Amino acid sequence: MAQHLTEDCLFCKIIRGEIPSCKVAETDKSYCFLDINPLSEGHALVIPKYHAEFLHQVPDDILADMMPLAKKVAIASGLDASQYNILQNNGPLAHQVVKHVHFHIIPKPDAKQGLQIGWPQQVVSHDDLNNTLGRIKEKL
């Protein structure tokens, strides 16, 4: 699987062992390690052993491997009895910093630690929702 890695990507270098990491777990297709700039204790990242900048570029079999690993790490971290976020960003406007797909597992132990986000909801008419639905369904 490591044949689809790039030379200059930070996460590809971690997968190849060129940069040290606090590895939590790995499979043939995925790698999980602790974030070096955590939002809370136990903040981990799950990355594919396949270089892709955007989620839609990752093969389905690899994506199917990543979420069970994220679930196992969340449970092993004791998050099954707590609250947490699973976050994945695509592109700089969506706050992606490293251009390699990654899922954050972010423990939310209290209101001050963990992910802090706003949710600026839009008011949309039913007609607008149906128009959006139609455009999406046409491409499925």
Protein Blocks (a to p, Z undefined) as FASTA:
>chain_A
ZZmccfklmklmmmnopaccddfbdcfkbccdddfbdfbehiacdddfbdcfbfklpcfk
lmmmmmmmmmmmmmmnopmmmccdddddedjklopablcdcddddddfbfkncjdddddd
ddddfklmmmmmmmmmmmZZ
